[in-house]
């Protein structure tokens, strides 16, 4: 099953609060919203992708808990990007001071672009759609992003102000200066 996009404009223009409430009353459905207001309905993944994402999130969580520099988030977290889109990356991380500087309700979507995001391509995901999403993250200020593509045994690295770097069959990925000391081991993710 692939993601479905539902165009609402010009019939309906959901406010941020209405979109949030739609997500809350339909918690079994994972929604995202484009900057243009279209709803994206994300289907559940197969168990193989779930296992990969669990490894990815677990490694990020372990690093974030140990160093205390910021807060890690899983795929159920919504971020309100500066362009107006509401997105939920498979994993994300934000510097502690950026979250503390906000007067944000923890029961709402976090109104910022994360410092770091990961998207893990599942079997039915369109590669071009994920690449466009990664570009959107970067355009909204995400400093480091990884698009992990097990189908092609590749990882694409997105950095602010730089061309996309494509790695073939990498064994690990470095968090560079955004996630100092973090290395994502890919053996269980690209397998």
N, C-alpha and C positions, 0 to 999 in steps of 0.2 A: 504494500500500500504506500502511495506517495503522498506528500503534503498537498493539501487543497488550498487554493487561494480564493477567497470570497470578496468580490469588489462591492463595497457598500456605497461609495460616492457616485452619484449625487443624492441617492435616496436617503441615506442615513449617515450622520456624522457623529460617531461616539465620542463623548468627552473622555478624558483620562479616567475619571471616576466611574463612568459607565463601562468602559472597557475592563477596568479592574473588577467591577462587580460581575460582569459577564464571566470572567475567569473564575471568580469565587463560586458562583452558582453552578459552574460546569467544571468542577475540579478533576473529573476524569478525562477531560479534553485539554490538550496542551495547545494554547493559542500564542501566536505572535502577531504583531501589527506593524505594517510597513509605515514609512514616513508619510505616505499618501493615504493612509487609513484603511488599506485592504487588510482583511483578516487572513492569517495563515493558520490552518488547522493541521497540527502535527500529529501523525499517527504514532502509536507505540512502536518501539523497535523490537526486533527479534532478540532472542536470548544472547546471541553472539555479540551483537552491538552492546547490549546491556552489560555483559561481562567485561568487554573492553572499556566501556565508560566507567565502570566500577573501579577498575585498575587505575585508570587515569585520575579519577577524582580522589581515590585513596592515596595515591602518591602525592598529589598536590596538597591534600589535607595534612598529611604527615609532615611535609616540609613547612606549611604555614603555621601549624601548631608549634613546631619546634622553634622557629625563628621569631614569631610574633610581630613581624613587620606589617602585616595586613590581614585581610579577611578573605577566605576562600568561599566560593559559592558553587552549588551544584546546578544541574540542568533545570531545576524547578524554579529558579530565581529569575524574576523579571527585572530588566534594566530599561529605564526611560532614557533613550539616547538624546543628545542635543538636537538632532534633526527631527525629533518627535516620534521616531519608531520605538516600539516596545519589543525588545528581543530577549531571548533566553539561550545564551550559549551553553554548550554541554558542560563546561567548567569555566570559572572566571576567578579573578583575584583583584582586590582593590587595596591600595595602601591604606593603612589604619587612619592616618591623619585626614585623608580625603573623606572618609566616611564620618569621622568625628566632626569635621567642619560643616557637615550638613545638618539641617534641622529636619531630618527625614523620619517619617513614620516607618518603623520596622515591619509593619503589616501591609505596607504598600510597596510598589516597585521602587527600586533604588534609582533616583534621578541623576544618573551620570553614566558615562562610558567607563567600563572597567579599565584598569591598567593592562590587564592580560586576559585573553580569551582563548578557548579551544573549541573547535568544532570537529566532531568525529563523524566521518561519513558512514552512514549505514547503507545497506545493500540497495535500498530504493531511493536514496538521496540523489538528486541531480547535482553533479559536480559544479556546473556553471552557476547554479543557484547558490551553492555554498561559497563559491569564490566571490560572487557578488555580495553576499552577506559579510564575508571577511573584509572586502573593500569598504563596505559601509562602516564596519567597526573602526577601521583605520581612519576613514574620513571623519569620524566622530571623536577621535582622540585616543583610541586604544593604542598603547605603545608597542605591544608585542602580541601577536596572534599566531596560532598554529591551526592549520587545517590538516588533519590526519586522515589519510585515504588508504585504508587497508586493501581495498580492491586493486589498486595500482601500486601498492607497497611504496607510497610516497608520503612526504610531509611537506607542506608549503608553509613558509615562514613569512609573516607579514609584519613589517616594522614601519614606524612613522617615517615618512620622507625617503623611503628606499624602495627599490624594486622588489617584487616577490622573489624569494629564493625557494627553489624546488629541490628537495633532497630525495634521492632514490635509495630505498631500502636502508634508511638510517637505523642505527641501533639505539640511539638516544637523542634527546633534544635538550639544549641548554637554555635555562631561563635568562641567561645573559645578565645585563645590569638591571633588568626589570624585576626578576626573581633571583636575586643573588644567591648562589649556592644550590639552586634547584636544577636537577637533571631528571628528565622524564625517561625512564627505561621503557623501550618500545617492544620488548620481546613478547609480552602478553597482549599487546595492543595491535601490532601489525600481523600477528600470527593468524 
